[in-house]
Amino acid sequence: MPHRNPPDPGGPLRRVTSTAVVIVFALVMTACILGVMAWKVLDAKKAALASGSSEIQNLAHSLSEHASHTIQAVDIAMGGMVDLLKYRDPDPDRFNRYLAETAKTLPQLRSIGVADAKGNWTYSSLAETPRHTISDRSYFAYHRDKPDNTLRISELMQSRVDERSSMIVLSKRITKLDGSFGGVVAAAIDKDYFNNFYRTFQLGPDGGISLIRNDGALLMRWPQSDKSTDLSKTDLFRKHLKQSSVGYYKIISPFDGIVKHLGYEVTPHYPMVVTVAISEDWLLSEWWKGLRTDAIVAGVLLCMILMLAALVALQFRFRSKTERALREREAHYRLLANNIADIIILIDANSLLRYVSRSAEPVLGLRPKDLLSKSCLDLVHPDDRESVKAATTRIDGADSVSTVVFRHYRGDGTLAWVESKFKMASATSDPARAEFLCVIRDVTERKRMEDELTQLNRRLTQLAATDGLTGLTNRRTFDGFLRREYEACEEISVLLFDIDNFKGYNDTYGHQAGDRCLQAVAKVIGHATDNTSGLSARYGGEEFAVVLPNSSEDDSMKVAEAIRLTVRALGIPNTASSRGYITISAGVAAKTRSTIDEAALVGEADTALYEAKRLGRNRSIVSSSVDLQYVASASLQHDGEFAPDERTH
């Protein structure tokens, strides 16, 4: 009948488990990367918008000052002219030269002139005094009808001297000594003066700067737009200017319908508002570039995770293949044992070789005739000779078989691991005439694979029992240890620790600092059980647990306090804590007759820990006296030293 390998009942389950582990690993790592990238993207977007807000508001302030100074220089010059014309009528040629010099000195001025009470020009900075009347102009009617000496800023209007250009007219009333209307002084500022200045700023393809009168009339806008110039119905005038003279908000532009971020500021001294608008796409242009880079980095990381997951899957497959190969080889060895002769030797009572089968030469490279009459121990490694001798002494009958594995020298001097089975060759009552039959099998390869598998299993067992971050044992190992020790010990205590204000610490210093804090606290807790029968574990999150077999409640409380004070002495800063440093709270519970099981013992320690947190943290509480006693926290004094603990009843 053909030989078949025995089925492996755990094979499908192991394959499913390893596949699930790889999938979960890949999903968790992918979620972590995507989460970090999403946080980074949102934070970068927020920073880009904040930077844009600051730049827009600063620019609006600068342009507001510029507009105010532009108008103020003209206002001062016109004020002197009004005072002069109030008392006398200067010589036309001389005063015209003065006006021309003033227009030349102030680059913002296109022209400046004086009109009489009927609206006819009497003086002008132009080479030729205009002959048209301004009596129909709104600013002339305003000064004629109202005895107001303040500067008036007109809406944007078409020039009658050069019909291709537009201008803003600044005007002031001339009041005669008798209080009657004497005409106006009017100065024209070409809109190109502001436009030429505004176009020097880089605001993106959809950005814009507007100069608006306080009644909503648009005076200047760069770039120019064909949209309505009445902005009094916009949110800027209906809501924002009523709340503050300086501001920043998000709008849909009334000029081009694009979403923009707008900063505004009222000009000092004059009834005007300057606005600066930049499209959101322009503000986020660099952010979009960074986002593309981050996307590439995330893609690379995800590819690396997939490669790592594939590597882990290959490792699982390699382990499975190794185990399967080991089983197959074992089956092969059995097949050889049943069908091919092993090395068979006959040994007398003095360990001398009486017979050696021919298979010794192909298996060990030793010729049978060279071995006869020699001691079988000569070819055994010195460290294994005693175990071989002991194997023969264990035989106590004809049917008794003693097996031993030892190192055997080959013909070339190398060592081979062999498995030998000893049994009595024949029944005799005389020990001096006893002979032993030994069947030797070369198991070098099997031994190597067993050692590899043992090492691999030991490593996997260590990883399964240890918390990867802190190096302490994990929750599962803690539960198993507590269950065993609870049944074996009359006295046993459980200590639960929790880092105070750890969430605030994470929020303030970041998760990497949080990990370092966990490692520092874990190191202190781990040292508490070094060289003892106790066990320290990470219970979960920022919680730790200690099991102290054969320890009373008082002794366990001393251990808890020693750990708590040592953690406080680390001096790890924590601004989220009222004490300013990292502290821990502890709950202690000892096994009593009323304790039902190990789970109840942990529950008592947890209750004590909760009480320690409730009473202000940084203290140790024993479960047997919850509501009756606790060890008060070590509070910080002004000099930075610890105050002594207090026990309250």
TORBA-270498 format. One record per residue (C-alpha): x, y, z. Coordinates in steps of 0.5 Angstrom, whole numbers, padded with zeros to 4 digits, always signed. Layout:
N
XYZ...
This chain:
649
+0000+0000+0000+0003+0007-0002+0005+0011+0004+0001+0018+0006+0003+0023+0010-0002+0024+0016-0007+0030+0015-0006+0037+0019-0012+0038+0022-0010+0045+0025-0007+0047+0018-0014+0051+0015-0015+0054+0022-0008+0057+0022-0008+0059+0015-0015+0063+0016-0012+0066+0022-0005+0068+0019-0009+0071+0013-0014+0075+0018-0007+0078+0022-0004+0080+0016-0011+0084+0013-0012+0087+0020-0005+0089+0020-0005+0092+0013-0012+0096+0015-0010+0098+0022-0003+0101+0019-0007+0104+0013-0012+0107+0017-0007+0110+0021-0003+0113+0015-0010+0116+0012-0011+0119+0019-0005+0122+0020-0005+0125+0013-0012+0128+0014-0010+0131+0020-0004+0134+0017-0008+0136+0011-0013+0140+0015-0008+0143+0019-0004+0146+0013-0011+0148+0010-0012+0152+0017-0005+0155+0017-0006+0157+0010-0012+0161+0011-0010+0164+0017-0003+0166+0014-0008+0169+0008-0012+0173+0013-0006+0176+0016-0004+0178+0009-0010+0181+0007-0012+0185+0013-0005+0188+0013-0005+0190+0006-0012+0193+0007-0009+0197+0013-0003+0199+0008-0008+0201+0003-0013+0205+0008-0007+0209+0010-0005+0210+0003-0012+0213+0001-0012+0217+0007-0005+0220+0006-0007+0221-0002-0013+0225+0000-0010+0229+0006-0005+0232+0002-0010+0235-0003-0014+0237+0003-0009+0241+0006-0007+0245+0000-0014+0246-0002-0015+0249+0005-0010+0254+0004-0013+0256-0002-0020+0257+0001-0017+0261+0006-0014+0266+0001-0020+0266-0003-0025+0268+0002-0021+0275+0003-0019+0277-0004-0019+0275-0011-0011+0274-0013-0008+0276-0020-0010+0270-0025-0004+0269-0028+0000+0269-0021-0005+0264-0018-0006+0260-0024+0002+0259-0024+0001+0257-0016-0004+0252-0018+0000+0249-0024+0006+0248-0019+0001+0245-0013-0001+0240-0019+0006+0238-0021+0008+0237-0013+0002+0233-0012+0003+0227-0017-0004+0224-0015-0007+0231-0018-0009+0231-0025-0012+0238-0024-0014+0243-0019-0018+0249-0021-0023+0255-0018-0030+0256-0020-0034+0262-0018-0041+0262-0015-0044+0261-0022-0040+0255-0024-0035+0258-0029-0028+0257-0028-0024+0263-0026-0017+0259-0024-0014+0253-0027-0008+0249-0026-0009+0247-0034-0005+0251-0039-0012+0254-0041-0018+0255-0036-0024+0251-0038-0030+0254-0041-0035+0250-0039-0039+0250-0033-0040+0246-0027-0046+0248-0024-0049+0242-0026-0044+0238-0022-0047+0234-0016-0041+0237-0012-0042+0244-0014-0050+0244-0012-0048+0241-0005-0043+0246-0003-0048+0252-0006-0054+0249-0002-0050+0247+0004-0045+0252+0008-0041+0246+0010-0033+0247+0009-0031+0240+0010-0028+0236+0004-0033+0233-0001-0031+0227-0005-0035+0226-0011-0037+0219-0014-0033+0217-0020-0035+0221-0026-0033+0223-0033-0028+0228-0035-0031+0234-0039-0024+0236-0041-0022+0229-0044-0028+0224-0045-0024+0218-0045-0022+0218-0038-0025+0218-0031-0024+0222-0025-0025+0223-0017-0027+0230-0015-0025+0233-0009-0028+0240-0007-0029+0245-0002-0034+0251-0001-0031+0258-0001-0035+0262+0004-0034+0270+0003-0034+0274+0009-0041+0276+0009-0042+0268+0009-0045+0268+0002-0043+0262-0003-0037+0264-0007-0036+0258-0011-0031+0252-0010-0024+0249-0010-0024+0243-0014-0018+0238-0015-0019+0232-0020-0015+0225-0018-0015+0221-0024-0017+0214-0023-0011+0211-0026-0007+0214-0020-0010+0209-0016-0010+0203-0021-0003+0204-0023-0001+0203-0015-0006+0197-0014-0003+0193-0020+0003+0193-0017+0001+0188-0011+0000+0180-0013-0007+0178-0011-0008+0172-0016-0012+0172-0023-0018+0173-0019-0016+0178-0013-0018+0185-0013-0018+0192-0009-0023+0197-0008-0024+0204-0006-0031+0205-0004-0035+0212-0001-0038+0211+0006-0045+0211+0002-0043+0205-0002-0041+0209-0008-0035+0205-0012-0030+0210-0013-0024+0205-0016-0023+0198-0017-0017+0194-0019-0018+0191-0024-0024+0194-0027-0031+0191-0028-0037+0193-0031-0041+0191-0025-0046+0196-0022-0042+0201-0018-0047+0201-0012-0045+0197-0006-0049+0200-0001-0054+0193-0001-0048+0188+0000-0046+0185+0007-0040+0190+0008-0045+0196+0009-0051+0193+0012-0047+0189+0017-0040+0189+0018-0038+0196+0018-0044+0197+0023-0040+0192+0027-0033+0194+0026-0029+0199+0022-0024+0194+0021-0025+0186+0019-0025+0180+0015-0030+0175+0012-0031+0170+0007-0036+0173+0001-0038+0171-0006-0036+0177-0010-0041+0182-0013-0036+0183-0019-0035+0176-0021-0039+0171-0017-0032+0168-0014-0031+0165-0007-0026+0170-0004-0023+0172+0003-0024+0180+0004-0021+0184+0009-0023+0192+0009-0021+0198+0013-0025+0205+0014-0020+0210+0012-0018+0215+0018-0021+0222+0017-0024+0221+0011-0031+0217+0009-0028+0212+0005-0027+0204+0006-0021+0200+0002-0023+0193+0001-0018+0187-0001-0021+0181-0004-0017+0175-0006-0020+0168-0008-0020+0162-0004-0017+0158-0010-0011+0163-0010-0010+0163-0002-0010+0155-0002-0005+0154-0009+0001+0153-0005-0003+0148+0000-0006+0144-0006+0001+0143-0008+0003+0141-0002-0003+0136-0002-0001+0133-0008+0006+0132-0005+0003+0129+0001-0002+0125-0003+0005+0122-0007+0008+0121+0000+0002+0117+0003+0002+0113-0003+0009+0111-0002+0007+0109+0005+0001+0105+0003+0005+0101-0002+0011+0100+0003+0005+0098+0008+0003+0093+0003+0010+0090+0001+0011+0089+0009+0004+0086+0009+0006+0081+0004+0013+0080+0007+0009+0078+0014+0005+0074+0009+0011+0070+0006+0014+0069+0013+0007+0066+0016+0007+0062+0009+0015+0060+0011+0013+0058+0018+0007+0054+0015+0012+0051+0010+0017+0049+0015+0012+0046+0019+0010+0042+0014+0017+0040+0011+0018+0038+0018+0012+0033+0018+0014+0031+0012+0021+0029+0013+0019+0026+0020+0014+0021+0016+0020+0020+0011+0024+0018+0016+0019+0013+0019+0018+0010+0012+0026+0009+0012+0026+0006+0018+0020+0001+0016+0024+0000+0009+0031+0001+0010+0036-0002+0015+0039+0003+0020+0045+0002+0023+0045-0004+0028+0050-0005+0033+0052-0011+0038+0055-0008+0044+0058-0013+0050+0057-0011+0057+0064-0007+0057+0061-0003+0051+0066-0006+0046+0063-0007+0039+0061-0014+0037+0058-0013+0030+0056-0007+0026+0052-0007+0020+0054-0005+0013+0049+0001+0013+0054+0005+0018+0059+0007+0012+0053+0010+0008+0050+0013+0014+0056+0016+0018+0062+0014+0013+0065+0009+0018+0067+0002+0015+0064-0004+0020+0071-0008+0020+0075-0002+0023+0070-0001+0029+0070-0008+0031+0073-0009+0038+0073-0002+0039+0069+0002+0045+0062+0005+0042+0064+0011+0047+0070+0013+0043+0066+0015+0037+0061+0019+0042+0062+0026+0044+0065+0027+0051+0059+0031+0053+0054+0026+0051+0058+0019+0054+0054+0019+0061+0047+0020+0057+0049+0014+0053+0052+0010+0059+0045+0012+0063+0041+0009+0057+0044+0002+0058+0043+0002+0065+0035+0004+0064+0034-0003+0061+0031-0007+0066+0028-0013+0062+0028-0016+0055+0022-0012+0052+0025-0006+0055+0027+0000+0050+0032+0006+0052+0032+0011+0047+0038+0017+0047+0040+0022+0042+0047+0024+0042+0053+0027+0038+0057+0022+0034+0063+0023+0030+0063+0021+0023+0069+0018+0019+0071+0025+0017+0071+0028+0024+0065+0032+0024+0059+0031+0029+0052+0028+0027+0046+0027+0032+0044+0020+0032+0038+0017+0035+0040+0010+0039+0035+0005+0041+0038+0000+0046+0035-0006+0048+0037-0013+0051+0040-0018+0045+0038-0024+0050+0036-0026+0056+0041-0027+0061+0042-0027+0069+0050-0026+0068+0051-0018+0068+0058-0020+0065+0055-0024+0059+0050-0019+0058+0049-0016+0050+0045-0010+0048+0042-0009+0041+0043-0002+0039+0039+0001+0033+0042+0008+0031+0039+0013+0026+0042+0019+0023+0037+0025+0026+0042+0031+0024+0037+0034+0020+0031+0033+0024+0035+0036+0030+0037+0042+0026+0029+0043+0024+0027+0042+0031+0032+0047+0034+0029+0052+0028+0022+0051+0030+0023+0051+0037+0027+0058+0037+0021+0061+0032+0016+0059+0037+0020+0062+0043+0020+0068+0039+0013+0068+0037+0011+0066+0044+0015+0072+0047+0012+0077+0042+0005+0075+0044+0006+0076+0051+0009+0083+0051+0007+0090+0050+0010+0093+0044+0011+0100+0047+0013+0099+0054+0016+0092+0054+0012+0090+0060+0007+0084+0059+0001+0085+0056-0006+0084+0059-0007+0077+0056-0001+0075+0060-0003+0078+0066-0010+0075+0066-0007+0068+0066-0001+0069+0071-0006+0072+0076-0011+0066+0075-0006+0061+0076-0003+0065+0082-0010+0066+0085-0011+0059+0086-0004+0057+0088-0003+0063+0094-0007+0064+0100-0004+0071+0100-0004+0075+0093-0005+0083+0092-0007+0087+0085-0004+0094+0084-0008+0098+0079-0004+0105+0077-0007+0110+0072-0003+0116+0070-0007+0122+0072-0009+0127+0067-0006+0123+0061-0011+0125+0056-0009+0133+0057-0002+0131+0057-0003+0128+0050-0007+0134+0047-0001+0138+0050+0005+0135+0048+0003+0130+0042+0003+0122+0042+0010+0121+0041+0011+0125+0048+0006+0121+0051+0009+0114+0048+0015+0116+0052+0012+0118+0058+0008+0111+0058+0015+0108+0057+0018+0112+0063+0012+0110+0068+0013+0103+0065+0020+0102+0067+0019+0105+0074+0013+0100+0075+0017+0094+0072+0023+0095+0076+0018+0094+0082+0018+0087+0081+0025+0085+0078+0028+0079+0082+0021+0078+0085+0015+0073+0084+0011+0078+0082+0009+0081+0075+0008+0088+0072+0004+0089+0066+0001+0094+0062-0007+0093+0063-0009+0098+0057-0008+0105+0055-0005+0109+0061-0007+0104+0066-0002+0099+0069-0002+0093+0074+0002+0089+0078+0001+0082+0082+0004+0081+0088+0004+0073+0090+0004+0072+0098+0004+0079+0099-0001+0083+0105-0005+0089+0104+0000+0093+0108+0006+0091+0104+0003+0092+0097+0001+0099+0100+0008+0100+0101+0010+0098+0094+0004+0102+0091+0007+0108+0095+0014+0107+0093+0012+0107+0085+0008+0113+0086+0013+0117+0089+0018+0114+0084+0014+0116+0078+0013+0123+0081+0021+0124+0082+0022+0123+0075+0019+0130+0074+0016+0130+0068+0013+0136+0066+0005+0136+0065+0002+0143+0064-0005+0139+0064-0004+0137+0071-0006+0142+0077+0001+0140+0080+0005+0141+0074+0008+0134+0073+0006+0127+0071+0003+0123+0077+0000+0117+0078-0006+0114+0082-0006+0107+0085-0011+0102+0087-0009+0096+0092-0013+0090+0093-0011+0084+0097-0015+0077+0097-0019+0076+0103-0024+0070+0105-0030+0074+0102-0026+0075+0095-0030+0071+0090-0025+0070+0085-0019+0073+0081-0024+0078+0077-0027+0080+0083-0020+0082+0086-0019+0086+0080-0025+0090+0081-0024+0091+0088-0017+0094+0086-0021+0098+0080-0026+0101+0085-0020+0103+0090-0017+0107+0084-0023+0110+0082-0023+0113+0089-0016+0115+0089-0018+0119+0082-0024+0122+0085-0021+0124+0091-0016+0129+0087-0011+0124+0084-0004+0123+0086-0005+0118+0092-0006+0111+0093-0012+0107+0096-0013+0101+0099-0020+0097+0097-0021+0095+0104-0022+0102+0107-0025+0105+0101-0029+0111+0104-0025+0110+0111-0018+0112+0109-0013+0114+0103-0006+0116+0103-0006+0123+0101-0003+0126+0095+0004+0128+0095+0003+0136+0094+0008+0140+0091+0011+0146+0096+0014+0153+0093+0021+0150+0093+0019+0144+0089+0020+0139+0094+0015+0134+0096+0010+0135+0102+0010+0129+0107+0004+0124+0105-0002+0124+0110-0007+0119+0112-0014+0121+0113-0019+0117+0116
